[in-house]
């Protein structure tokens, strides 16, 4: 099983709230593959800062509303 990264996100919920936007549609809007969006949603891949801002912009949200950092000390709780 792949190790989860310390960055979590709300992309799946935001896509659902945006008229059930597909991973493919989001990928096209930000210029990546659907597989990249899938990996980011599953916390298996951390996006570049530029990509993170692009994703937040698609949903009209601040970066911190889309991505959250979980310090190592809190990951085992």
SVG drawing of the C-alpha trace seen along z (x, -y; Angstrom):
<svg xmlns="http://www.w3.org/2000/svg" viewBox="-24 -32 31 34">
<polyline fill="none" stroke="black" stroke-width="0.4" points="0.0,0.0 1.3,-3.5 2.3,-5.7 0.0,-8.6 1.5,-12.1 1.2,-14.7 -0.9,-16.9 -4.6,-16.2 -7.1,-17.9 -10.8,-18.6 -10.8,-18.1 -13.3,-15.3 -15.8,-17.2 -15.2,-20.4 -15.7,-18.5 -19.0,-17.1 -20.1,-20.6 -19.2,-21.9 -22.0,-20.0 -20.1,-16.7 -17.2,-17.8 -15.2,-14.8 -11.5,-14.2 -11.0,-14.5 -12.7,-17.9 -10.6,-19.2 -7.5,-17.8 -8.2,-19.6 -8.8,-22.9 -5.4,-22.8 -3.4,-21.1 -2.6,-17.7 -3.8,-14.1 -6.8,-12.5 -4.3,-10.1 -2.6,-13.1 -5.8,-14.4 -6.6,-10.8 -3.2,-10.6 -3.5,-14.0 -7.0,-13.2 -5.8,-10.0 -2.9,-11.8 -0.4,-9.7 1.1,-12.7 1.7,-16.3 1.1,-18.8 3.5,-21.5 2.7,-24.9 1.7,-26.2 -0.7,-23.3 -2.1,-23.6 -2.9,-27.3 -4.5,-26.4 -6.7,-23.8 -7.8,-26.2 -8.5,-28.8 -10.8,-26.5 -13.0,-26.2 -12.7,-29.9 -11.1,-28.9 -8.0,-29.9 -5.2,-27.4 -5.7,-26.5 -9.4,-25.7 -8.3,-23.0 -5.1,-21.6 -4.2,-21.0 -0.8,-20.1 -0.9,-17.4 2.4,-17.6 4.1,-14.2 3.3,-14.5 -0.4,-14.5 -0.4,-11.8 -0.6,-8.8 -3.4,-10.2"/>
</svg>
